[in-house]
């Protein structure tokens, strides 16, 4: 595993600016997986689909990724209002 980590860190140094290398951005390869799940949830992909693609159960998503969700309250409120007035 140490060799893999060294290769990953070298790839970050080659691909990123010095400021990005100093940041937590993709510090571990696993961070890319986390980013992909967060992106899908924020894009409004249904939780069961996101969970299936990630190999999670649906109940894991809010526990692990709730802090990544942003700005969905207004969207949810509009959908509820639309459903009630349809």
MMTF fields as JSON, N, C-alpha, C and O atoms, coordinates in Angstrom:
{
  "mmtfVersion": "1.0.0",
  "mmtfProducer": "UNKNOWN",
  "numBonds": 343,
  "numAtoms": 344,
  "numGroups": 86,
  "numChains": 1,
  "numModels": 1,
  "chainsPerModel": [1],
  "groupsPerChain": [86],
  "chainIdList": ["A"],
  "bondAtomList": [4, 2, 8, 6, 12, 10, 16, 14, 20, 18, 24, 22, 28, 26, 32, 30, 36, 34, 40, 38, 44, 42, 48, 46, 52, 50, 56, 54, 60, 58, 64, 62, 68, 66, 72, 70, 76, 74, 80, 78, 84, 82, 88, 86, 92, 90, 96, 94, 100, 98, 104, 102, 108, 106, 112, 110, 116, 114, 120, 118, 124, 122, 128, 126, 132, 130, 136, 134, 140, 138, 144, 142, 148, 146, 152, 150, 156, 154, 160, 158, 164, 162, 168, 166, 172, 170, 176, 174, 180, 178, 184, 182, 188, 186, 192, 190, 196, 194, 200, 198, 204, 202, 208, 206, 212, 210, 216, 214, 220, 218, 224, 222, 228, 226, 232, 230, 236, 234, 240, 238, 244, 242, 248, 246, 252, 250, 256, 254, 260, 258, 264, 262, 268, 266, 272, 270, 276, 274, 280, 278, 284, 282, 288, 286, 292, 290, 296, 294, 300, 298, 304, 302, 308, 306, 312, 310, 316, 314, 320, 318, 324, 322, 328, 326, 332, 330, 336, 334, 340, 338],
  "bondOrderList": [1, 1, 1, 1, 1, 1, 1, 1, 1, 1, 1, 1, 1, 1, 1, 1, 1, 1, 1, 1, 1, 1, 1, 1, 1, 1, 1, 1, 1, 1, 1, 1, 1, 1, 1, 1, 1, 1, 1, 1, 1, 1, 1, 1, 1, 1, 1, 1, 1, 1, 1, 1, 1, 1, 1, 1, 1, 1, 1, 1, 1, 1, 1, 1, 1, 1, 1, 1, 1, 1, 1, 1, 1, 1, 1, 1, 1, 1, 1, 1, 1, 1, 1, 1, 1],
  "groupList": [{"groupName": "UNK", "atomNameList": ["N", "CA", "C", "O"], "elementList": ["N", "C", "C", "O"], "formalChargeList": [0, 0, 0, 0], "bondAtomList": [1, 0, 2, 1, 3, 2], "bondOrderList": [1, 1, 2], "singleLetterCode": "X", "chemCompType": "L-PEPTIDE LINKING"}],
  "groupTypeList": [0, 0, 0, 0, 0, 0, 0, 0, 0, 0, 0, 0, 0, 0, 0, 0, 0, 0, 0, 0, 0, 0, 0, 0, 0, 0, 0, 0, 0, 0, 0, 0, 0, 0, 0, 0, 0, 0, 0, 0, 0, 0, 0, 0, 0, 0, 0, 0, 0, 0, 0, 0, 0, 0, 0, 0, 0, 0, 0, 0, 0, 0, 0, 0, 0, 0, 0, 0, 0, 0, 0, 0, 0, 0, 0, 0, 0, 0, 0, 0, 0, 0, 0, 0, 0, 0],
  "groupIdList": [1, 2, 3, 4, 5, 6, 7, 8, 9, 10, 11, 12, 13, 14, 15, 16, 17, 18, 19, 20, 21, 22, 23, 24, 25, 26, 27, 28, 29, 30, 31, 32, 33, 34, 35, 36, 37, 38, 39, 40, 41, 42, 43, 44, 45, 46, 47, 48, 49, 50, 51, 52, 53, 54, 55, 56, 57, 58, 59, 60, 61, 62, 63, 64, 65, 66, 67, 68, 69, 70, 71, 72, 73, 74, 75, 76, 77, 78, 79, 80, 81, 82, 83, 84, 85, 86],
  "secStructList": [7, 2, 2, 2, 2, 2, 2, 2, 2, 2, 2, 2, 2, 2, 2, 1, 7, 2, 2, 2, 2, 2, 1, 1, 6, 6, 1, 1, 6, 2, 2, 2, 2, 2, 2, 2, 2, 2, 2, 2, 2, 2, 6, 6, 7, 7, 2, 2, 2, 2, 2, 2, 2, 2, 6, 7, 7, 2, 2, 2, 2, 2, 2, 2, 2, 4, 4, 4, 7, 7, 1, 2, 2, 2, 2, 2, 2, 2, 2, 2, 2, 2, 2, 2, 2, 7],
  "xCoordList": [0.823, 0.0, 0.866, 0.455, 2.015, 2.881, 3.298, 3.357, 3.586, 3.981, 2.838, 3.057, 1.615, 0.451, 0.28, 0.004, 0.44, 0.306, 1.369, 1.083, 2.567, 3.642, 3.328, 3.536, 2.83, 2.473, 1.34, 1.363, 0.348, -0.778, -0.294, -0.698, 0.558, 1.059, 1.883, 1.802, 2.664, 3.439, 2.504, 2.749, 1.448, 0.472, -0.181, -0.389, -0.499, -1.071, -0.095, -0.482, 1.187, 2.201, 2.336, 2.559, 2.2, 2.322, 1.067, 1.165, -0.085, -1.349, -1.858, -2.55, -1.535, -2.109, -1.134, 0.08, -1.704, -0.891, -0.326, -0.834, 0.706, 1.227, 0.158, 0.144, -0.733, -1.799, -2.733, -3.165, -3.053, -3.92, -3.223, -3.856, -1.939, -1.189, -1.206, -1.283, -1.137, -1.149, -2.537, -2.672, -3.564, -4.944, -5.317, -4.552, -6.485, -6.929, -7.519, -7.928, -7.565, -8.149, -7.507, -6.311, -8.337, -7.89, -6.612, -5.726, -6.533, -5.341, -5.166, -4.045, -6.284, -6.253, -7.066, -7.993, -6.742, -7.517, -8.983, -9.878, -9.224, -10.593, -11.413, -12.636, -10.75, -11.449, -12.184, -13.204, -11.685, -12.356, -13.699, -14.679, -13.741, -14.997, -15.997, -17.166, -15.53, -16.375, -16.906, -18.076, -16.032, -16.437, -17.49, -18.433, -17.326, -18.289, -19.668, -20.682, -19.706, -20.984, -21.605, -22.806, -20.813, -21.317, -21.854, -22.911, -21.131, -21.579, -22.919, -23.815, -23.061, -24.321, -25.482, -26.568, -25.259, -26.325, -26.708, -27.892, -25.713, -25.994, -26.621, -27.289, -26.411, -27.022, -28.472, -29.177, -28.918, -30.305, -30.544, -31.692, -29.486, -29.655, -30.333, -29.918, -31.356, -32.051, -31.103, -30.221, -31.31, -30.434, -30.264, -29.145, -31.321, -31.102, -30.125, -29.344, -30.167, -29.248, -27.818, -26.876, -27.667, -26.337, -25.765, -24.602, -26.58, -26.123, -25.703, -24.673, -26.488, -26.154, -24.828, -23.992, -24.639, -23.4, -22.185, -21.083, -22.403, -21.289, -21.065, -20.056, -22.006, -21.882, -22.262, -21.814, -23.093, -23.581, -25.019, -25.666, -25.503, -26.939, -27.441, -26.672, -28.713, -29.272, -29.107, -28.905, -29.188, -29.088, -27.698, -27.546, -26.692, -25.338, -25.229, -24.493, -25.948, -25.788, -25.99, -25.11, -27.114, -27.262, -26.257, -25.867, -25.848, -24.885, -23.513, -22.86, -23.077, -21.723, -21.679, -20.713, -22.719, -22.652, -23.571, -23.615, -24.3, -25.248, -24.558, -25.132, -23.351, -22.652, -22.251, -21.899, -22.305, -21.937, -23.107, -22.915, -24.308, -25.488, -25.633, -25.518, -25.885, -25.935, -27.007, -27.09, -27.825, -28.774, -29.998, -30.673, -30.302, -31.433, -32.745, -33.809, -32.677, -33.9, -34.882, -36.073, -34.384, -35.248, -35.836, -37.011, -35.02, -35.498, -36.582, -37.616, -36.351, -37.336, -38.634, -39.721, -38.526, -39.731, -40.53, -41.759, -39.839, -40.526, -41.221, -42.356, -40.56, -41.182, -42.429, -43.427, -42.369, -43.528, -44.656, -45.804, -44.326, -45.353, -45.964, -47.182, -45.13, -45.621, -46.564, -47.601, -46.197, -47.022, -48.367, -49.394, -48.351, -49.588, -50.52, -51.733, -49.969, -50.802, -51.094, -51.733, -50.646, -50.864, -52.277, -52.636],
  "yCoordList": [-1.196, 0.0, 1.258, 2.277, 1.215, 2.388, 2.828, 4.026, 1.88, 2.221, 2.935, 3.918, 2.432, 3.049, 4.482, 5.38, 4.698, 6.033, 6.97, 8.129, 6.481, 7.304, 7.704, 8.855, 6.766, 7.055, 8.077, 9.006, 7.897, 8.828, 10.237, 11.201, 10.361, 11.675, 12.318, 13.529, 11.528, 12.06, 12.522, 13.555, 11.775, 12.173, 13.507, 14.362, 13.68, 14.956, 16.099, 17.173, 15.861, 16.914, 17.294, 18.459, 16.311, 16.575, 17.243, 18.061, 16.901, 17.372, 18.677, 19.437, 18.942, 20.079, 21.236, 21.077, 22.401, 23.572, 23.37, 22.535, 24.111, 23.985, 24.236, 23.567, 25.193, 25.456, 24.265, 23.932, 23.617, 22.443, 21.284, 20.547, 21.116, 20.044, 20.256, 19.291, 21.504, 21.817, 21.659, 21.573, 21.622, 21.505, 20.036, 19.142, 19.79, 18.398, 17.784, 16.623, 18.552, 18.082, 16.766, 16.703, 15.721, 14.397, 13.935, 13.349, 14.203, 13.791, 12.275, 11.769, 11.562, 10.097, 9.736, 10.462, 8.648, 8.253, 8.021, 8.243, 7.581, 7.355, 8.643, 8.595, 9.789, 11.066, 11.258, 11.947, 10.664, 10.772, 10.056, 10.533, 8.925, 8.186, 9.013, 9.124, 9.586, 10.429, 11.62, 11.985, 12.214, 13.34, 12.92, 13.664, 11.731, 11.254, 11.048, 11.424, 10.457, 10.245, 11.593, 11.788, 12.511, 13.834, 14.575, 15.202, 14.503, 15.164, 14.609, 15.371, 13.297, 12.681, 13.091, 13.403, 13.091, 13.498, 14.956, 15.289, 15.826, 17.243, 17.501, 18.517, 16.591, 16.738, 16.278, 16.43, 15.714, 15.28, 13.853, 13.451, 13.087, 11.677, 10.983, 11.176, 10.188, 9.525, 8.688, 7.993, 8.776, 8.096, 6.605, 6.106, 5.865, 4.438, 4.2, 3.25, 5.063, 4.917, 5.246, 4.538, 6.327, 6.699, 5.579, 5.205, 5.051, 3.976, 2.746, 2.138, 2.382, 1.201, 1.389, 0.485, 2.553, 2.826, 2.838, 2.461, 3.279, 3.367, 2.075, 1.923, 1.153, -0.067, 0.128, -0.614, 1.133, 1.419, 0.942, 0.601, 0.926, 0.834, 2.273, 3.182, 2.47, 3.819, 4.476, 5.688, 3.709, 4.308, 4.855, 5.653, 4.444, 4.969, 6.405, 7.213, 6.718, 8.023, 9.206, 10.063, 9.291, 10.481, 10.514, 11.586, 9.347, 9.299, 9.805, 10.55, 9.406, 9.728, 11.008, 11.768, 11.242, 12.322, 13.502, 14.434, 13.504, 14.592, 15.95, 16.938, 16.005, 17.287, 17.809, 18.979, 16.931, 17.33, 17.917, 18.572, 17.685, 18.19, 19.669, 20.108, 20.429, 21.874, 22.459, 22.129, 23.328, 24.082, 23.332, 23.787, 22.218, 21.425, 21.773, 21.321, 22.555, 22.875, 23.649, 23.34, 24.646, 25.437, 24.574, 24.71, 23.693, 22.799, 21.878, 21.686, 21.312, 20.412, 21.16, 20.645, 22.362, 23.148, 23.448, 23.38, 23.777, 24.054, 22.801, 22.877, 21.658, 20.41, 20.076, 19.61, 20.314, 20.07, 21.015, 20.595, 22.303, 23.272, 22.911, 22.981, 22.528, 22.144, 20.934, 20.896, 19.971, 18.763, 19.093, 18.52, 20.015, 20.382, 21.216, 21.207, 21.93, 22.787, 22.176, 22.812, 20.977, 20.331, 19.814, 19.246],
  "zCoordList": [0.0, 0.0, 0.0, -0.555, 0.589, 0.642, -0.756, -1.034, -1.633, -3.005, -3.721, -4.429, -3.53, -4.158, -3.669, -4.464, -2.381, -1.801, -2.359, -2.66, -2.496, -3.055, -4.493, -4.877, -5.284, -6.67, -6.716, -7.523, -5.843, -5.813, -5.476, -6.126, -4.475, -4.073, -5.189, -5.398, -5.896, -7.023, -8.136, -8.759, -8.389, -9.404, -9.026, -9.887, -7.763, -7.305, -7.538, -8.0, -7.212, -7.402, -8.879, -9.207, -9.76, -11.197, -11.777, -12.692, -11.254, -11.838, -11.233, -11.91, -9.997, -9.288, -9.171, -9.301, -8.921, -8.599, -7.19, -6.441, -6.822, -5.453, -4.385, -3.352, -4.632, -3.655, -3.534, -2.431, -4.646, -4.601, -3.902, -3.146, -4.146, -3.474, -1.969, -1.209, -1.534, -0.103, 0.516, 1.736, -0.328, 0.155, 0.362, 0.0, 0.941, 1.109, -0.167, -0.16, -1.258, -2.507, -2.961, -3.243, -3.022, -3.49, -2.787, -3.409, -1.502, -0.749, -0.795, -0.839, -0.785, -0.924, -2.161, -2.52, -2.803, -3.983, -3.604, -4.419, -2.389, -1.924, -1.963, -2.1, -1.845, -1.883, -3.208, -3.249, -4.287, -5.577, -5.538, -6.109, -4.873, -4.731, -3.929, -4.3, -2.84, -2.001, -2.816, -2.708, -3.626, -4.46, -5.479, -5.747, -6.045, -7.04, -6.41, -6.998, -5.23, -4.548, -4.185, -4.372, -3.675, -3.304, -4.524, -4.459, -5.628, -6.85, -7.308, -7.672, -7.293, -7.733, -6.833, -7.323, -5.531, -4.614, -4.838, -4.869, -4.994, -5.215, -6.573, -6.769, -7.51, -8.834, -8.833, -9.831, -7.714, -7.617, -8.08, -8.271, -8.263, -8.619, -7.439, -6.297, -7.691, -6.586, -5.719, -6.223, -4.414, -3.453, -3.735, -3.62, -4.099, -4.378, -5.529, -5.495, -6.55, -7.681, -7.256, -7.612, -6.49, -5.996, -5.135, -5.284, -4.242, -3.351, -4.145, -3.853, -5.139, -5.941, -6.672, -6.693, -7.264, -7.999, -7.079, -7.479, -5.835, -4.886, -4.11, -3.422, -4.223, -3.444, -1.994, -1.121, -1.734, -0.384, -0.259, -1.249, 0.968, 1.179, 1.284, 1.595, 1.029, 1.039, 2.407, 2.481, 3.481, 4.819, 5.132, 6.057, 4.384, 4.59, 4.075, 4.641, 3.021, 2.369, 3.309, 3.389, 4.026, 4.884, 6.034, 6.496, 6.486, 7.601, 7.157, 7.888, 5.97, 5.521, 4.693, 4.766, 3.913, 2.935, 3.222, 2.419, 4.32, 4.612, 4.615, 4.157, 5.119, 5.191, 3.815, 3.666, 2.804, 1.444, 0.671, -0.354, 1.158, 0.46, 0.743, 1.887, -0.298, -0.135, -1.032, -2.215, -0.464, -1.251, -1.721, -2.644, -1.129, -1.588, -0.893, -1.315, 0.146, 0.882, -0.002, -0.029, -0.717, -1.595, -2.711, -3.053, -3.272, -4.338, -3.791, -4.43, -2.618, -2.013, -1.719, -1.982, -1.179, -0.886, -2.152, -2.143, -3.233, -4.494, -5.014, -5.484, -4.936, -5.39, -4.577, -5.125, -3.281, -2.423, -2.792, -2.936, -2.947, -3.35, -4.698, -4.867, -5.652, -6.972, -6.882, -7.544, -6.073, -5.925, -5.283, -5.645, -4.335, -3.642, -4.509, -4.3, -5.472, -6.328, -7.688, -8.527, -7.912, -9.228, -9.355, -10.387]
}
